[in-house]
Amino acid sequence: MSRDVQTLQIGAASVSVINVDHIPATLKEWIDLPESAQTPSIAALFEQSFSVCVQCIYVRLPGLSVLVDAAAAEPKNSVGQAPGYHPPPGLLASLAAQGVRPDDVEHVVITHGHGDHYNGATIERGQRLEPAFPNARYYLGRADWEQERRQEALRDPASLDSRTLGVLRQAGQLVLVDGNRELGGGVSILAAPGESPGHQIVRIHSEGQTLYCLGDLFHHPIEVEHRSWMVRWADAASNLRSREALVDAALTEQALLVATHIPGIGRLERSASGLAWVPREAS
């Protein structure tokens, strides 16, 4: 198994967490640090460059096959990486290594309308763009689809939106989601606005065990400890409400968590300072 793939069992659900890219970043590029919090150690952390993963999650249950986010590596992210760097194998290759064909995937949940969550939703075959998962329904929050800037982008045939979401819409495979939605087998889409108006997360519950796929509800463990710290493009009030709802549920259910940009699998744990993200040992 590739080091970019982690697997776990949630009751009857087989789950694979697949990293498809590494994005060089610093926290200061994302978050406006409150002046009251600018201690030397925190300031140093915000200046530190680190590599951000881009994780997709594949869930297989008896009679159900679900992919959470369909991302692809961006060539620009390989620039400036350490010598000898090779990007991860990619989503389709990683799925194939586990015996999963594109035709097998029935549902693709796009957590929100930021390109690193859906830029692998289509694939070029010959000179034609087609859905990468030809038998799947793709679920996007309606509020993200209806954003004015997205509708403008969809009118440009060369835009990422046109080449992915537009293709899915034309193929009749894009489903616009309002609120929560059950996919069956204990898999649910839950509205969690804030990162974007239509941001949504996925809950997997099987045989008394629970896993949440968080999208960009949190980008870094420091946002778990300081839940009012968030990326500057988020709607702060709605994002905080979504975070607090997830925290309450995850602690009650002792749930495992996967966030797109926090490596691997984690859980929440009460700490002396309030709350912490605790990584699960890789398998």
FENUR-V494533 format. One record per backbone hydrogen bond with DSSP energy under -0.5 kcal/mol. NH is the residue of the N-H (numbers start at 0). CO is the residue of the C=O. Records with the same first field share a line. If there is no record, write none. Layout:
BEGIN
NH=CO / CO
END
This chain:
BEGIN
4=1
5=16
7=14
9=12
10=8
12=9
13=59
14=7 / 12
15=57
16=5
17=15 / 55
18=3 / 16
19=53
22=51
23=21
24=49
26=47
27=45
28=25
29=26
30=26
31=229
32=30
36=33
37=34
38=36
42=38
43=39
44=40
45=41
46=42
47=43
49=24
51=22 / 49
52=260
53=20
54=259
55=17
56=67
57=15
58=65
59=13
60=63
63=60
65=58
66=106
67=56
68=66 / 108
69=116
74=72
76=73
77=74
78=75
80=77
84=81
93=89
94=90
95=91
96=92
97=93 / 94
98=95
99=94
100=98
103=100
104=100 / 101
105=64
106=64
107=136
108=66
109=107 / 138
110=108
113=111
116=113
117=114
118=114
119=69
120=117
122=129
124=122 / 127
125=123
126=124
127=124
129=122
131=120
132=120
133=131
135=132
136=105
137=172
138=107 / 136
139=137 / 174
141=176
143=140
144=140
145=141
146=143
150=146
151=147
152=148
153=149
154=150 / 151
155=152
156=154
158=155
162=158
163=159 / 160
165=160
166=161
167=163
168=164
169=165
170=166
171=168
172=167
173=167
174=137 / 172
175=173
176=139 / 174
178=176
180=188
182=186
183=186
186=183
187=185 / 202
188=180
189=200
191=198
193=195
198=195
199=110
200=189
201=212
202=187
203=210
204=185 / 202
205=208
208=205
210=203
211=255
212=201
213=211 / 257
216=213
222=219
223=219 / 220
224=220
225=221
226=224
228=225
231=29
233=230
234=193
235=233
238=234
239=235
240=236
241=237
242=238
243=239
244=240
245=241
246=242
247=243
248=244
249=245
250=246
251=247
252=248
253=249
254=249
255=209
256=265
257=211
259=214
261=258
262=260
265=256
266=277
268=275
270=273
273=270
275=268
277=266 / 275
278=276
279=264
END
